[in-house]
Amino acid sequence: YCTCLAGQYWDGSTCDTCPGGTFADQPGSLTCKPCPGSSRPATSRTTCQCSLQGFVFERTTAKCVKCEHGQVVVGGERCVTCEYGYSYYTKGCICLPGHT
C-alpha cells in the first residue's frame, strides 16, 4: 500500500483525509487519532488546536496543557515567555511602549 501523508490515513484502497475531530501526526498512519475534548483538528489534520485560551496541544501526550503563568500561546502549538516590558507580537517579543 501507499504511505499516506501526515493528516491522512490508509482506508484500505487509498489515502484519505482524517475525518472531523481526528488527526494523524505521522506519515503512514493506518488510523487517525481523536482530538481531546475542548480541541479541534487543525486544517492540516496533522495536529489539534486547543479551544481554551492559554492552552497548547502537546503531541507526546495528545492532551491540551496550560502554558505557565506569564507565557503566551504562539501558533496554537507552543508557549513563549517574553521578558518584563515585552509582549509577543506576530513573530517575536517586542518592547511595550514606555519600556526600554
Residue pairs with C-beta under 8 A, 6 or more apart in sequence:
1 10
2 10
2 14
2 15
3 27
3 28
4 10
4 15
4 16
4 24
4 27
4 28
4 29
5 15
5 27
6 24
6 25
6 26
6 27
6 29
6 44
6 45
6 46
7 17
7 18
7 23
7 24
7 44
7 45
7 46
8 15
8 16
8 17
8 18
8 24
8 29
8 45
9 15
9 16
9 18
9 24
9 29
9 30
9 31
9 32
10 28
10 29
10 30
17 45
18 24
18 32
18 41
18 45
19 32
20 41
21 34
21 35
21 40
21 41
22 32
22 33
22 34
22 35
22 41
22 45
23 32
23 33
23 35
23 41
23 42
23 45
23 46
23 47
23 48
24 31
24 32
24 33
24 45
24 46
25 33
25 46
25 47
25 59
32 45
33 62
35 41
35 48
35 57
36 48
36 57
36 62
36 63
36 64
38 50
38 51
38 52
38 55
38 64
39 48
39 49
39 50
39 51
39 57
39 64
40 48
40 49
40 51
41 47
41 48
41 49
42 48
42 49
42 76
47 57
47 59
47 77
48 57
48 62
48 64
49 57
49 76
50 56
50 57
50 64
50 76
52 64
53 73
54 66
54 67
54 73
55 64
55 65
55 66
55 67
55 73
56 64
56 65
56 67
56 73
56 76
56 77
56 78
56 79
57 63
57 64
57 76
57 77
58 64
58 65
67 73
67 79
68 79
68 81
70 81
71 79
71 80
71 81
72 79
72 80
72 82
72 87
72 88
73 79
73 80
74 80
74 88
80 88
80 93
82 88
82 93
83 93
84 99
85 95
85 96
85 99
85 100
86 93
86 94
86 95
86 96
86 99
87 93
87 94
87 96
88 94
